[in-house]
Amino acid sequence: MSIDPAREASLDVLRAVRVDDAYANLALPIILRNRGLSGRDAAFTTELAYGALRWQGLYDAILAQCVSRDWEDVDPMTKDILRLGVHQLLGMRVPTHAAVDSTCNLAKGAGSPGGAKARAGFVNAVLRKVTERNLDQWIEYLGVDGDSEQQLAIRWSHPAWIVRALAQALGEKRSELGDLLEADNVPAKPSLVARPGRISLDEMLAIPGVEAGRWSPLAGTLVEGIPESLEEIRTGSVGVQDEGSQLVTLALSRAPITSHTNRWLDMCAGPGGKAAVLDGLAQQVGARLVAVEQHPHRAKLVSNTLGLETTAEVLTGDSAQHEWSGEFDRVLVDVPCTGLGALRRRPESRWRRKISDVSGLAPAQRSLLNAAVKAVAPGGVVAYVTCSPHFAETELVVQDICKAHPELTILDAPALLPEVTDASRGKFVQLWPHRHGTDAMFLALLQRSAE
Ligand SMILES: C[S@@+](CC[C@H](N)C(=O)[O-])C[C@H]1O[C@@H](n2cnc3c(N)ncnc32)[C@H](O)[C@@H]1O
């Protein structure tokens, strides 16, 4: 019996996520390194592990039809092994015998030797049943080829509460729900930013393997290779940053203001992606950035991202508790959120997030936006940003704060991004993975009256 190291490594990733609560994107490189996997083996491991995690909802629905007992009673490790088998069969087009045999070998080698033979027999029997239909036939068999939220949740492998929240956020564009859920299952190509003041867009686009981005005037897409191999990434003139993050930062820099403090503030700066863009833009107009981050290790990341040429000041502390006194022209408050707009980046996050996280984050989101209103100068502008389109984390927070602060005016944020089409949610910017190829970033721009 030989166990394929790439498949073993994929099982390690699933175990790390399940047992150690690891982030797959952080666990994977360590596991690959420890097992000495690179090139095609590493790519196979990544696709297998990430695919099994993303598609867990649909695969579990299929597997539940193929076991003679209740699927919930199957032990967690055997479930992981079966999900890896199903992804090879239905998601990766690995030939049937190779997928079944290698998954049975994985089952024989996993866990205590006592139960190994029985586990392998069980895995073999279940996967044989899976092979009786292809993916389309399974979808039809399960009755999930329709448009109801329940059907879409299984078809596109999302928890039902997330599907409901995304449907609400789409509003009158509800018919795009299937496209959005589908886009969450497509891994994003690394998006790059030419950090203002450090490298021009033309210089970045001259790097082999980098093509122009779709919307942002600072963006490129890495179509070949990995970001870490680029000298410009190592020196920090280029960063890895979703175009949505670039656009919301640019919109803040373009908002009309009547204050003149020449000080800008990033209240939730770690790890510093938006701060690095703001820093360059601020220097171009003679302003200076203050970047605050609560956690010391993340504040260090902000300093590293800003580099040595920066004029910005990095502070470690709680932005919500600080006594601000209206001293900033432009304030970015990129609050901690559920990240429901970035599900395509973290294959396991949809299963880890709970509906209670939304209410759990609400007080921090409100107190941070309240603090931002105190920090902005009369005539200055606050950008409230989330990488979640959830109504309760976006519009509701902004509405509540605006009710309590009549001195605020909601600016027409989409008008400040003329290069982007179809991004308005009323006066707010809402980007979408299926429509824009970005994370589902939300932006509200609030101006404090000059009086
Ligand atoms: C969504 S992330 C910000 C991402 C960042 N703007 C970027 O583009 O790289 C939120 C950050 O805010 C920090 N944070 C949360 N609450 C905070 C607070 N009260 N004061 C300062 N930082 C806070 C978190 O530690 C986290 O690093």
The ligand as a Gaussian input file, in Angstrom:
#p B3LYP/6-31G(d) Opt

LIG

0 1
 C      -10.592000      44.707000       8.854000
 S       -9.073000      44.769000       9.636000
 C       -8.320000      46.160000       8.899000
 C       -7.572000      45.852000       7.625000
 C       -6.655000      47.001000       7.248000
 N       -7.368000      48.258000       7.134000
 C       -5.912000      46.736000       5.945000
 O       -6.374000      47.191000       4.883000
 O       -4.861000      46.088000       5.989000
 C       -9.487000      45.400000      11.211000
 C       -8.296000      45.697000      12.093000
 O       -8.721000      46.529000      13.169000
 C       -8.098000      46.148000      14.356000
 N       -8.950000      46.640000      15.449000
 C      -10.104000      46.110000      15.900000
 N      -10.619000      46.866000      16.877000
 C       -9.771000      47.923000      17.034000
 C       -9.765000      49.050000      17.895000
 N      -10.736000      49.236000      18.783000
 N       -8.736000      49.925000      17.806000
 C       -7.743000      49.737000      16.901000
 N       -7.702000      48.668000      16.063000
 C       -8.707000      47.783000      16.132000
 C       -8.007000      44.645000      14.238000
 O       -7.009000      44.127000      15.092000
 C       -7.675000      44.473000      12.760000
 O       -6.291000      44.478000      12.567000

